[in-house]
Amino acid sequence: MRFGSLFSGVGGLDLGLERAGFKCAWQAEKDKYCLKVLEEHFPDVERFDDVRGITRETAEPVDLICGGFPCQDVSVAGKRNGLSGERSGLWFEFERIIREFKPKWVLIENGGGLLSSNSGEDFRTIIQTLDELGYGVAWRVLDSQYFGVPQRRKRVFIVGSLGNASCGKVLFEPE
């Protein structure tokens, strides 16, 4: 399965997906330091330095679009501007790309503050948008301390599967 990565950072999510057998087709990242890391570890992957430049004309179709749009405006440690904030508002670019590409799968990662941002309305916006686009949706909060990281860091993972609810099988494994 081929994927496109939005807000790639240093490629942690991409690395995990590649280790699971997926193939990265393209990445979008703005930060110059992160771009250097991506170039070193993903030398053969097409890169965009602005998510706004990704269209069906500029990037190849993929089976999965994944990423963690900036969390600063939804974070409990921030000013809580939510999806109307300059950074977290990039969710709407994520949405545009999903709408345009219509991949079979969507994987969204963000901080735990997304659940309570604007009294839950920002989270509702994302879930409702995916539903309106025809995706079955499942979400789960995972804490990094249970995955070999020596800190507590709760992250929200949202999985969407186009046309069905098989997304639940991804996040709710039997173990």
C-alpha positions, 0 to 999 in steps of 0.5 A: 500500500502506498501512502502520502504523508502530510506534516511529516516532521522527521518521519516518525509516522512514515518510518512506522508505516514503512516498517509495517510494509507500506511504501511512502510516495510523497511527504509534505513538510515545511521545517528546514531541519525536518526536511534535512532529516527526511532527505537523509532517511527517505532519499527517494521520496518526493517532497513538498515544502508546502502542503498547499502545493499538493494537488492531483496534478502535482502528487500521485494518487495513494491508498493512504493519506496520513499525518499530524496537522500542527497541534499548537492551537488545540493543545491544552498548553497553548492559547486554544485557538482551535481549528481557527488558529493559524497552525491547527487551521491547516487541518482544512488543507488536510481535509482538502487533500482527502477530498481531492484524492479520496484515498481508501484510508486516512490516518490522522494523529494529534495531541490529546487536546484535540478532544477538548478544543472548543468544547469538543467542537474541533474534534466533532468537525474532523469526525463529521467531515470524514463521515460526510466524505464517506469514511467509516471512522474510529479513534483511540487515545494512545499514551507513549509510555506504553510503547517504549517511550520514557514519558507520558504523551497522549496522542489521538489517532483517527482512522478512516476507511472509505465506504466501510467501517473496517477502520475499527479493526486497525485501532482495536486489535485483540491484544 
